[in-house]
Amino acid sequence: MGFDAYKKDWQAFLDTMKGPLQAEISELSISTDGKLAYSHCIQHVMGTTADGSPFEIKVRVTDDYRKIGGKWLVTVEHVSVPVDLTTGKPDMLSRP
């Protein structure tokens, strides 16, 4: 799976947006051990939907990397939104 396949996975979401998205990364943590690495962060993503409505979400992102042929490649990516345990609904702007 390369960049084109990754972009295809996100294309349906990107098609709902108008113009560029802005992202702020916080709480970035990176650990490495030779040819393996792991990172975790909070990503705050903002933009405008195709109908002109503001869009905002905070997601947790965890990536695993492997150094192959001298390049660091993402081998696993997990993106999640916390759930409010009281309501059972996603908490799109959860504060860490």
C-alpha positions, 0 to 999 in steps of 0.5 A: 500500500503506497501513498495513492492507496492511502489517499484513496482511503481518505478521498471520500472524507476530503471530498466533503471539505471545501478548501484546505484543512488546518491541523495542530499536533500536540502531545507528540511522543516518539519512541525508536529502537533500531529499525522500529518506531512508534508515535502517538499524538493528538491532532486537532483538525479544522476546516470548512465543509462543502456546504460552508459549515465549520468543521472541527475534530480532535483525534488520537493518532498512533503510528508504527514505523519500520525502517526499510531500505533506509526510509522510515515507512508507516506500517500501521496507523490507528486513528480514533475518537474518544467515546463519552461513556455517559452517552455512548456517543463520540466526543469529537472535541475531547480534551486530553 
